[in-house]
Amino acid sequence: MNTSRLVTRGALAAVQVCIVAVAAGLAGAAVAQALVDDLAWAYAITPGPAAPAAPPLPDDGVQRTLAGAERTFTRAQAQNRFGPADWFPNDHPAMPPIVAAGRQAGGIWACSLCHYPNGRGRPENAGVAGLPVPYFVQQLQDFRDGLRQSAQPLKANTVLMAGFAHAMTDDEMRQAAGYFAKIAWTPWINVVEADTVPKTRIAGGMHLKLDGPGAGTEPLGNRIVEAPLDAEQTEQLRNPRSGFTAYVPKGSVARGQKLATTGGGKTTACTVCHGQDLAGLAVIPPLRGRSPSYIARQLVDFKQGARHGLWAPLMSPVVANLTADDITVLAAYLASLPAAPPAASH
């Protein structure tokens, strides 16, 4: 027996197995990247290297106010990472320190900076009002433990959240969770089916409508454009009462409803776990009226394995067969639902 020939054949076979494995891995990575690219609207990230968080605006000393507000702040005060403006203190319960001011010594920004004192949040982050306390705490722990990441590596605020969660104490996590759980989710996003949309630019993880010579409209295509009603009120003054319009493809709400309520023959209906009215069940979060950008990103993260915390195994088979189009119509439908379910459903 020629042992050297056997060894050579064995080595060649091993190399072939490695080549097949590498090729499969590259193909899988390409498919994963294609899904993220197809849903680029949900991330609103300017192509190119990840940019660091923009520094707060310099204080110009001009006191500004909002309609219905009794307080005044400069733009820099409104964006203070460790104590942002609370324009409407009567709109919410008393904030615990971690929500109102964060903890500067630990590098933790105030929760109210990004998610607002009322917990409504913005397209680039999350609406956190009305979430179950155990779910909220578990997500912070998943961020802390590296179990909740983003399928889009340029999503810089996911990295920021992981850092904040790592620095937070268990008590701070519970305080934040308890505070936002007390606030009912209220209407915030107006969903409009359209063929064309206002032209936008990307800034701060959001689509901002263009003004001046560049303004106009463009085809929507198979995407969702979620834009603030007033860019200055949202981006510069962080007005927690100034909401958003989500432009979605025509027919997407009805298609999303069928998929969410029946599974469409390719997945489990969302209503099975999130409740018949999609208002959540026990520790399972509500989906009604939430940001379509956020919903789409989470479905991608579950599908790509970027979210692999305690409850991720429940979602993995649900999202396994979803396409970019499926995710788009689901996000459109869920965002279109009124924040409060019909009274008859209870």
C-alpha positions in Angstrom: 0.0 0.0 0.0 1.3 3.4 -1.0 0.7 5.3 2.3 2.2 8.6 0.8 -0.5 8.5 -1.9 -3.2 7.9 0.7 -1.9 10.8 2.8 -1.8 13.0 -0.3 -5.4 12.1 -1.2 -6.5 12.7 2.4 -4.9 16.1 2.4 -6.5 17.0 -1.0 -9.9 16.0 0.4 -9.4 18.1 3.5 -8.4 21.1 1.3 -11.5 20.6 -0.8 -13.7 20.5 2.3 -12.1 23.7 3.5 -12.7 25.3 0.1 -16.3 24.3 0.1 -16.8 25.6 3.6 -15.1 28.9 2.8 -17.2 29.3 -0.4 -20.4 28.6 1.6 -19.4 31.1 4.2 -18.7 33.8 1.6 -21.9 33.1 -0.2 -23.8 33.3 3.1 -22.1 36.6 3.9 -23.0 37.9 0.5 -26.6 37.1 1.0 -26.6 38.7 4.4 -25.0 41.9 3.1 -27.5 41.9 0.2 -30.4 41.9 2.7 -28.9 44.8 4.6 -28.3 46.7 1.4 -31.8 46.1 0.2 -33.1 47.6 3.4 -30.7 50.5 3.6 -33.6 52.8 4.1 -34.1 51.4 7.6 -30.5 52.3 8.6 -30.2 55.8 7.0 -26.5 55.6 7.0 -24.3 57.6 4.6 -22.1 55.1 2.8 -18.4 55.1 3.9 -16.4 54.5 7.1 -18.4 54.8 10.3 -18.3 58.3 11.6 -17.9 59.1 15.3 -20.8 60.7 17.2 -21.1 64.3 16.3 -20.1 66.7 19.1 -22.8 68.8 20.7 -23.5 72.1 19.0 -21.6 75.1 20.5 -23.8 77.2 22.6 -24.8 80.3 20.6 -26.6 81.7 23.7 -29.9 82.1 21.9 -32.8 81.0 24.1 -35.4 79.1 22.1 -38.9 77.8 23.0 -41.5 75.5 21.5 -45.2 75.8 21.0 -46.9 75.0 24.3 -43.6 74.9 26.3 -43.1 77.2 29.3 -39.3 76.7 29.3 -36.5 78.0 27.1 -33.2 76.4 26.1 -30.4 77.0 23.7 -29.8 74.4 21.0 -26.7 73.2 22.9 -28.7 72.8 26.1 -31.4 70.9 24.2 -28.6 68.5 23.1 -26.7 68.2 26.3 -25.7 64.5 26.6 -25.8 64.7 30.4 -28.9 66.7 31.0 -30.9 67.5 27.8 -33.8 69.8 27.7 -37.0 68.7 29.3 -39.4 70.9 27.4 -42.6 69.4 28.7 -42.1 68.1 32.3 -45.8 67.6 32.8 -45.9 65.0 29.9 -44.2 62.3 31.9 -43.5 61.1 35.5 -40.5 62.3 37.4 -37.4 61.0 35.7 -34.8 59.0 37.7 -31.2 60.4 37.4 -30.1 57.8 34.8 -33.0 58.9 32.5 -32.7 62.6 33.1 -28.9 63.1 33.2 -27.2 59.7 32.7 -24.0 59.3 34.7 -21.2 61.4 33.3 -18.5 59.6 35.4 -19.4 56.4 33.7 -19.8 57.9 30.3 -23.5 57.1 30.2 -25.6 59.6 28.3 -29.0 60.5 29.6 -31.7 58.0 28.3 -33.9 61.1 27.6 -31.4 62.5 25.1 -32.0 59.9 22.4 -35.3 58.3 23.5 -36.8 61.5 24.8 -38.4 62.0 28.3 -41.6 60.5 27.0 -39.9 57.4 25.6 -41.1 57.9 22.0 -37.6 57.8 20.5 -36.7 58.4 16.9 -36.2 56.3 13.8 -32.5 55.9 14.4 -33.0 54.4 17.9 -36.1 52.9 19.5 -39.4 53.9 21.1 -39.1 52.6 24.6 -42.3 53.8 26.2 -44.7 51.1 27.3 -42.2 48.2 27.1 -42.5 45.4 29.8 -39.9 45.8 32.5 -38.4 42.3 32.2 -38.1 42.8 28.4 -36.4 46.2 28.8 -33.9 44.9 31.4 -33.1 41.9 29.3 -32.3 44.0 26.3 -29.9 46.1 28.3 -28.3 43.0 29.6 -28.0 41.6 26.1 -26.3 44.9 24.9 -24.0 44.6 27.9 -23.1 41.0 27.2 -22.5 41.4 23.5 -25.7 39.5 22.6 -27.5 42.3 20.9 -25.6 43.8 17.9 -26.4 45.2 14.5 -26.3 43.4 11.2 -25.1 46.8 9.8 -21.6 47.3 11.2 -21.8 51.1 10.5 -24.7 51.4 13.0 -22.7 53.5 15.4 -25.4 54.0 18.1 -25.7 50.2 18.6 -22.1 50.3 19.8 -22.8 53.3 22.0 -25.7 51.4 23.6 -23.5 48.5 24.3 -21.0 50.8 26.0 -23.7 52.5 28.1 -25.2 49.1 29.2 -21.8 47.8 30.1 -21.3 50.8 32.4 -24.8 50.7 34.0 -25.6 49.2 37.3 -28.4 46.7 37.7 -30.3 49.3 39.7 -29.9 51.9 36.9 -31.3 49.3 34.5 -34.3 48.7 36.7 -34.9 52.4 37.2 -34.9 53.1 33.5 -37.1 50.1 32.7 -39.6 51.0 35.5 -39.8 54.6 34.4 -40.5 54.0 30.7 -42.9 51.2 31.5 -45.2 53.7 33.2 -45.6 55.7 30.0 -48.2 54.6 27.6 -47.2 54.5 23.9 -49.0 57.2 22.1 -49.5 58.0 18.4 -46.3 59.4 16.9 -45.9 58.2 13.3 -48.3 58.9 10.5 -48.1 56.2 7.8 -48.8 57.4 4.3 -49.0 55.0 1.2 -47.4 56.8 -1.7 -45.6 56.4 -5.1 -43.5 59.5 -4.7 -41.9 61.1 -1.6 -40.1 64.3 -0.8 -36.4 64.2 -1.5 -34.4 63.7 1.6 -30.8 63.8 2.9 -29.4 61.5 5.5 -28.2 63.0 8.8 -28.0 61.6 12.3 -29.5 58.3 11.2 -32.6 60.0 9.8 -34.1 61.0 6.5 -34.5 64.8 6.6 -36.6 66.5 3.9 -34.6 68.8 1.6 -35.3 72.5 1.4 -34.3 75.1 -1.1 -33.0 74.3 -4.7 -32.6 70.6 -3.9 -36.2 70.1 -2.8 -38.7 68.2 -4.8 -40.0 64.6 -5.0 -38.7 61.3 -6.2 -40.1 57.7 -6.7 -40.4 55.8 -3.4 -39.8 52.4 -4.9 -39.8 49.4 -2.6 -38.6 51.2 0.6 -39.9 53.2 3.5 -38.9 56.8 4.1 -39.5 57.9 7.7 -38.9 61.6 8.1 -39.6 64.2 10.8 -42.4 66.6 10.3 -40.0 69.4 11.1 -36.3 68.7 10.8 -35.2 71.6 13.0 -37.6 70.8 15.8 -36.5 67.2 15.8 -32.8 67.3 15.0 -31.7 70.6 16.7 -34.3 71.2 19.5 -35.3 67.6 20.1 -38.9 68.4 20.4 -40.6 65.3 22.0 -44.0 66.4 20.6 -42.9 66.8 16.9 -43.6 63.5 15.2 -42.8 61.7 11.9 -44.3 60.7 8.6 -43.5 57.3 7.2 -44.0 57.0 3.5 -44.6 53.4 2.5 -45.3 51.7 -0.8 -48.9 51.6 -2.0 -50.5 48.3 -1.0 -47.9 47.5 1.6 -50.1 47.9 4.6 -52.7 45.3 3.4 -49.9 42.9 2.4 -48.2 43.4 5.7 -51.5 42.8 7.6 -51.9 39.4 5.8 -48.4 38.4 6.7 -48.6 39.6 10.3 -52.0 37.9 11.0 -51.7 34.7 9.0 -48.0 34.1 8.3 -48.7 34.1 4.6 -47.6 30.4 4.4 -44.0 31.3 5.0 -43.8 32.2 8.7 -45.6 32.2 12.0 -48.1 35.0 12.4 -46.9 37.8 14.6 -50.2 37.6 16.5 -49.3 34.2 18.0 -46.7 35.6 20.3 -47.4 39.4 20.4 -51.1 39.1 20.9 -54.1 39.2 18.7 -54.0 43.0 18.9 -50.2 43.1 18.6 -50.1 45.0 21.9 -47.7 42.5 23.5 -48.1 39.6 25.9 -46.4 39.4 29.3 -42.7 39.9 28.6 -43.2 40.0 24.8 -43.1 43.6 23.5 -45.9 45.4 21.7 -45.5 46.1 18.0 -48.4 48.6 17.3 -47.5 52.0 16.0 -43.7 51.5 16.4 -41.1 52.9 14.0 -41.0 51.0 10.7 -37.3 51.7 10.5 -36.7 50.1 13.9 -39.0 47.2 13.3 -37.2 46.4 10.0 -33.7 46.6 11.6 -34.7 44.2 14.3 -36.1 41.6 11.9 -32.9 41.8 9.9 -30.8 41.5 13.1 -32.7 38.4 14.2 -32.4 36.9 10.7 -28.7 37.5 10.5 -28.0 36.3 14.0 -26.9 39.8 15.3 -29.4 39.5 18.0 -28.8 36.3 19.9 -30.0 37.0 23.4 -32.3 35.0 25.7 -35.4 35.2 23.5 -33.7 35.3 20.1 -34.2 31.5 19.5 -38.0 32.2 19.4 -37.6 34.7 16.6 -35.0 32.9 14.5 -37.4 30.4 12.8 -40.0 33.2 12.4 -37.7 35.4 10.3 -35.8 32.6 8.5 -37.9 32.8 5.3 -38.6 36.5 5.2 -37.4 38.5 2.3 -36.6 42.2 2.2 -40.0 42.8 0.7 -41.7 40.9 3.5 -39.8 42.9 6.1 -40.8 46.1 4.4 -44.5 45.3 4.3 -44.5 44.0 7.8 -42.9 47.2 9.1 -45.4 49.3 7.1 -48.4 47.5 8.6 -47.2 47.4 12.2 -46.3 51.1 12.1 -49.8 52.0 10.7 -51.6 50.6 13.7 -53.0 53.0 16.2 -50.9 53.0 19.4 -53.8 51.8 21.5 -55.7 48.6 20.5 -59.5 48.7 20.1 -61.3 48.4 23.4 -63.3 45.5 22.0 -60.2 43.4 21.7 -59.8 43.1 25.5 
